[in-house]
Amino acid sequence: MNYFIGRDQEEEAVLLQKDCETPITDTIITGYNFNYPMNSTYDYDTFRYELDPTTIRGSSIFNATTSTIEVCHKVHLTNNSDVFDRRVITIVVPQEGKNFS
């Protein structure tokens, strides 16, 4: 997920259940935030996540019928809780033994 965020703003990002409220507690998710200055007004922020392939199929975010996971990616500015973005994302999960790409 990529964002242009006002320069020197602090943000927090999290993956939640697709209802955008409930934490995901039954699989391991590692998040990364990369921040690059674009110009004097904006920073370019990229959020990436790694999901644990050994627990994803047994987690509450996995849909066995469609072999997908559905999560809500939520970003908000920590200095202003009224400024946020939410997106529900559907990701196809590869067959067991194959890597995510």
Residue pairs with C-beta under 8 A, 6 or more apart in sequence:
1 13
1 46
1 47
1 48
1 73
1 75
1 87
2 44
2 45
2 46
2 47
3 11
3 44
3 45
3 46
3 47
3 75
3 85
4 38
4 42
4 43
4 44
4 45
5 11
5 42
5 43
5 45
5 77
6 41
6 42
6 43
7 37
7 40
7 41
7 42
7 43
8 43
9 43
9 77
9 79
10 77
10 78
10 79
11 33
11 45
11 75
11 76
11 77
11 78
12 75
12 76
12 78
13 31
13 33
13 47
13 73
13 74
13 75
14 23
14 31
14 73
14 74
15 24
15 29
15 31
15 49
15 71
15 72
15 73
15 74
16 22
16 23
16 24
16 71
16 72
16 74
17 23
17 24
17 60
17 61
17 71
17 72
18 61
18 70
18 71
18 72
18 88
19 72
20 72
20 74
20 86
20 88
24 59
24 60
24 61
24 71
26 55
26 58
26 59
26 60
27 51
27 52
27 55
27 56
27 58
27 59
27 61
28 51
28 52
28 55
29 49
29 50
29 51
29 52
30 49
30 50
31 47
31 48
31 49
32 47
32 48
32 49
32 50
33 45
33 46
33 47
34 45
34 46
34 47
34 48
35 43
35 44
35 45
35 46
36 43
36 44
36 45
36 46
37 43
37 44
38 44
47 73
47 75
51 69
51 100
53 99
53 100
56 62
56 69
56 93
57 64
57 93
57 96
59 69
61 69
61 70
61 71
62 68
62 69
62 93
63 69
63 70
67 92
67 93
67 95
68 90
68 91
68 92
68 93
69 90
69 91
69 93
70 88
70 89
70 90
70 91
71 88
71 89
71 91
72 86
72 87
72 88
72 89
73 86
73 87
73 89
74 84
74 85
74 86
75 84
75 85
76 83
76 84
76 85
77 83
77 84
93 100
94 100
94 101
